[in-house]
Amino acid sequence: MKLFWKDQIPLLVCYLSQMLLIPLLYWLSGENRPLRIIAYGVLLSSVILAIYLVIRFIQFRKLYAHLSNIRNIAADMELPLEPLGGAPMPAAVQELLRVYDRYYQDKLNLHATGMDRHITFINRWVHQMKTPLSVMQLTLRDIDQSAAADSIQEEIERLRKGLEMILYTSRLDRFEEDFRIERIPLLQAVKGAVTENRRLFIRKGIQPDIRIGEEIAVYSDAKWLRFMLNQILINAVNYSAGKGQTVSIMAETSGQQIILDIRDQGIGISKEDLKRVFQPYFTGERGRQYQESTGMGLYLVREICSRLEHEVMIESVQGQGTLVRFVFRHHPVRNVC
């Protein structure tokens, strides 16, 4: 209703100007028309205007209702567009909206098809690249242990981790099609991640310290949880201050939550960088020193946690180390978006 009156303001202003102008013209022309005749003319014009406004409101009420409720409609775009009325203007507006809707739906479908092809290509390419890596891995077993063999092994591991990062980044857009929630013993998951990165721990001279009760279990997706743990452990080892340091991994139950802490004794993160570590492609001061940092690891960890209804947070003091904390719910994830 309010929008209707706002739309009629120019008409009402013109009408009032006319009603004031007619008596003024009579007065300037010197005609002495009776006041009741002038008033009768004004009243008749007002009745005609009122009838017009009523008819106009009836014809346009659905259009004005939709325009007035635009915020609620935008919040739930799944609702179909209801008829806006049979008047020419609402019908034309509705047809225009349908044309735009079809246009953007075609654009979205085209974009979605392109993204599907891109993701399929990335997945196939990553799997194809894993084959030569596996062959190189097997070939290394026949080579005598030497500095050269160790160096090649290190590069193979980096390539493998890089391919895994690409694969999981491409899968993130189709996350709802690629997860399964189950009860996972946390100690088993952490030990698996540590074992997977044992060469990195040995090469860097870092010792894992795991303190997790066997009875503690979380509801999550095993594959995505393993990826997150790998990312945090790799960061903890790579950014450790030097050989002889420890990466502590502890878990405890707190009310309806399970808290997993991964703490390193590394170089830490500056206050300026700490606010931005979850942003994509952000490497920060320490990341630039570690040239292989992509700035995507922590971003993916946060995105995965968000979709699985977990929480992740970071505390760090420069020069004293970093704490990464995961918070899991006791109950299964209700939904994933």
Secondary structure in CASP SS format (residue, H / E / C, confidence):
PFRMAT SS
TARGET T0000
AUTHOR 0000-0000-0000
METHOD secondary structure of the structure
MODEL  1
M C 1.00
K H 1.00
L H 1.00
F H 1.00
W H 1.00
K H 1.00
D H 1.00
Q C 1.00
I H 1.00
P H 1.00
L H 1.00
L H 1.00
V H 1.00
C H 1.00
Y H 1.00
L H 1.00
S H 1.00
Q H 1.00
M H 1.00
L H 1.00
L H 1.00
I H 1.00
P H 1.00
L H 1.00
L H 1.00
Y H 1.00
W H 1.00
L H 1.00
S H 1.00
G C 1.00
E C 1.00
N C 1.00
R C 1.00
P C 1.00
L H 1.00
R H 1.00
I H 1.00
I H 1.00
A H 1.00
Y H 1.00
G H 1.00
V H 1.00
L H 1.00
L H 1.00
S H 1.00
S H 1.00
V H 1.00
I H 1.00
L H 1.00
A H 1.00
I H 1.00
Y H 1.00
L H 1.00
V H 1.00
I H 1.00
R H 1.00
F H 1.00
I H 1.00
Q H 1.00
F H 1.00
R H 1.00
K H 1.00
L H 1.00
Y H 1.00
A H 1.00
H H 1.00
L H 1.00
S H 1.00
N C 1.00
I H 1.00
R H 1.00
N H 1.00
I H 1.00
A H 1.00
A H 1.00
D C 1.00
M C 1.00
E C 1.00
L C 1.00
P C 1.00
L C 1.00
E C 1.00
P C 1.00
L C 1.00
G C 1.00
G C 1.00
A C 1.00
P H 1.00
M H 1.00
P H 1.00
A H 1.00
A H 1.00
V H 1.00
Q H 1.00
E H 1.00
L H 1.00
L H 1.00
R H 1.00
V H 1.00
Y H 1.00
D H 1.00
R H 1.00
Y H 1.00
Y H 1.00
Q H 1.00
D H 1.00
K H 1.00
L H 1.00
N H 1.00
L H 1.00
H H 1.00
A H 1.00
T H 1.00
G H 1.00
M H 1.00
D H 1.00
R H 1.00
H H 1.00
I H 1.00
T H 1.00
F H 1.00
I H 1.00
N H 1.00
R H 1.00
W H 1.00
V H 1.00
H H 1.00
Q H 1.00
M H 1.00
K H 1.00
T H 1.00
P H 1.00
L H 1.00
S H 1.00
V H 1.00
M H 1.00
Q H 1.00
L H 1.00
T H 1.00
L H 1.00
R C 1.00
D C 1.00
I C 1.00
D C 1.00
Q C 1.00
S C 1.00
A H 1.00
A H 1.00
A H 1.00
D H 1.00
S H 1.00
I H 1.00
Q H 1.00
E H 1.00
E H 1.00
I H 1.00
E H 1.00
R H 1.00
L H 1.00
R H 1.00
K H 1.00
G H 1.00
L H 1.00
E H 1.00
M H 1.00
I H 1.00
L H 1.00
Y H 1.00
T H 1.00
S H 1.00
R H 1.00
L H 1.00
D C 1.00
R C 1.00
F H 1.00
E H 1.00
E H 1.00
D C 1.00
F C 1.00
R C 1.00
I C 1.00
E E 1.00
R E 1.00
I E 1.00
P E 1.00
L H 1.00
L H 1.00
Q H 1.00
A H 1.00
V H 1.00
K H 1.00
G H 1.00
A H 1.00
V H 1.00
T H 1.00
E H 1.00
N C 1.00
R H 1.00
R H 1.00
L H 1.00
F H 1.00
I H 1.00
R H 1.00
K H 1.00
G C 1.00
I C 1.00
Q E 1.00
P E 1.00
D E 1.00
I E 1.00
R E 1.00
I C 1.00
G C 1.00
E C 1.00
E C 1.00
I C 1.00
A E 1.00
V E 1.00
Y E 1.00
S E 1.00
D C 1.00
A H 1.00
K H 1.00
W H 1.00
L H 1.00
R H 1.00
F H 1.00
M H 1.00
L H 1.00
N H 1.00
Q H 1.00
I H 1.00
L H 1.00
I H 1.00
N H 1.00
A H 1.00
V H 1.00
N H 1.00
Y C 1.00
S E 1.00
A C 1.00
G C 1.00
K C 1.00
G C 1.00
Q C 1.00
T E 1.00
V E 1.00
S E 1.00
I E 1.00
M E 1.00
A E 1.00
E E 1.00
T E 1.00
S E 1.00
G C 1.00
Q C 1.00
Q E 1.00
I E 1.00
I E 1.00
L E 1.00
D E 1.00
I E 1.00
R E 1.00
D C 1.00
Q C 1.00
G E 1.00
I C 1.00
G C 1.00
I C 1.00
S C 1.00
K H 1.00
E H 1.00
D H 1.00
L H 1.00
K C 1.00
R C 1.00
V C 1.00
F C 1.00
Q C 1.00
P C 1.00
Y C 1.00
F C 1.00
T C 1.00
G H 1.00
E H 1.00
R H 1.00
G H 1.00
R H 1.00
Q H 1.00
Y C 1.00
Q C 1.00
E C 1.00
S C 1.00
T C 1.00
G C 1.00
M C 1.00
G H 1.00
L H 1.00
Y H 1.00
L H 1.00
V H 1.00
R H 1.00
E H 1.00
I H 1.00
C H 1.00
S H 1.00
R H 1.00
L C 1.00
E C 1.00
H C 1.00
E E 1.00
V E 1.00
M E 1.00
I E 1.00
E E 1.00
S E 1.00
V E 1.00
Q C 1.00
G C 1.00
Q C 1.00
G E 1.00
T E 1.00
L E 1.00
V E 1.00
R E 1.00
F E 1.00
V E 1.00
F E 1.00
R E 1.00
H C 1.00
H C 1.00
P C 1.00
V C 1.00
R C 1.00
N C 1.00
V C 1.00
C C 1.00
END
